[in-house]
Amino acid sequence: MKYIASCSFGKDSLAMLLKLIEKKEPLDEVIFYDTGMEFQAIYNIRDKILPILKNKNIKYTELKPRENFEYKMFEKPINHRDGTKGKGYSWCGGRCRWGTTEKNKTISKYLQDNYGNDYIEYIGIASDETSRINYNNIHKSYPLVKWNMKEKDCLYYCYRIGFNWLENGVDLYSILDRVSCWCCANKNLKELKNYYKFLPNYWNKLKEYQNKTNRPFKNNKYTIFDLEEKFKKEVDAE
């Protein structure tokens, strides 16, 4: 039996990985699926973890999408359900989480191709998020639930041992609920306002992307430019 940890290098999966090592749990491999659209802080965490894995003789594998993320957003030929044709899936988020679907399929295929049915995949879901768990999959294990580590516990644990997610001098978890892909359309208004205030490089990139698609970014109603107008007024009034 092989034991593989799926790690996005966000707070929960990172805490899980570090705890697995600390507790000397069986761990043969760590998998990171790189969408190409991660925050720079995620890549910085990855680079800090790699020497630890090498020292422990734990295999590291990095998986990537078959096609470039931006290509799938804006250029890939698409056949719509109504029979029309288009280009690109546009924003990933809401009911159209095409990036997440590809991530899950890619990881599952890798595990099946390399280990058949002889593996356990550690998943970093915190104990206060058990609604996300599929207990019917015998290949998945949820150490954070077993250890009763909630999301806040995972974050504090990472901070305590010297890991943070700094971007532009700001820790991402102080302004965002989740450090997922920076272009994820599931970001809420509070998070997006903090992009506008504290992460101008990512905000400007969102504006570039909005110019490439007709689909509004938020709730199929508000474009990035609509949100910028809203946030500007709110910030000016603060």
Secondary structure, DSSP 8 states (H G I E B T S, - for coil): -EEEEE--SSHHHHHHHHHHHHTT----EEEEE--S---HHHHHHHHHHHHHHHHTT-EEEEE--SS-HHHHHHTSEEE-TTS-EEE---S-BTTB-HHHHHHHHHHHHHHHHHHTT-EEEE----TT-GGG--TT-TTEE-HHHHTT--HHHHHHHHHHTT---EETTEEGGGT-S----TT-TT--HHHHHHHHHH-HHHHHHHHHHHTT-SS-SBTTTB-HHHHHHHHHHHHHH-
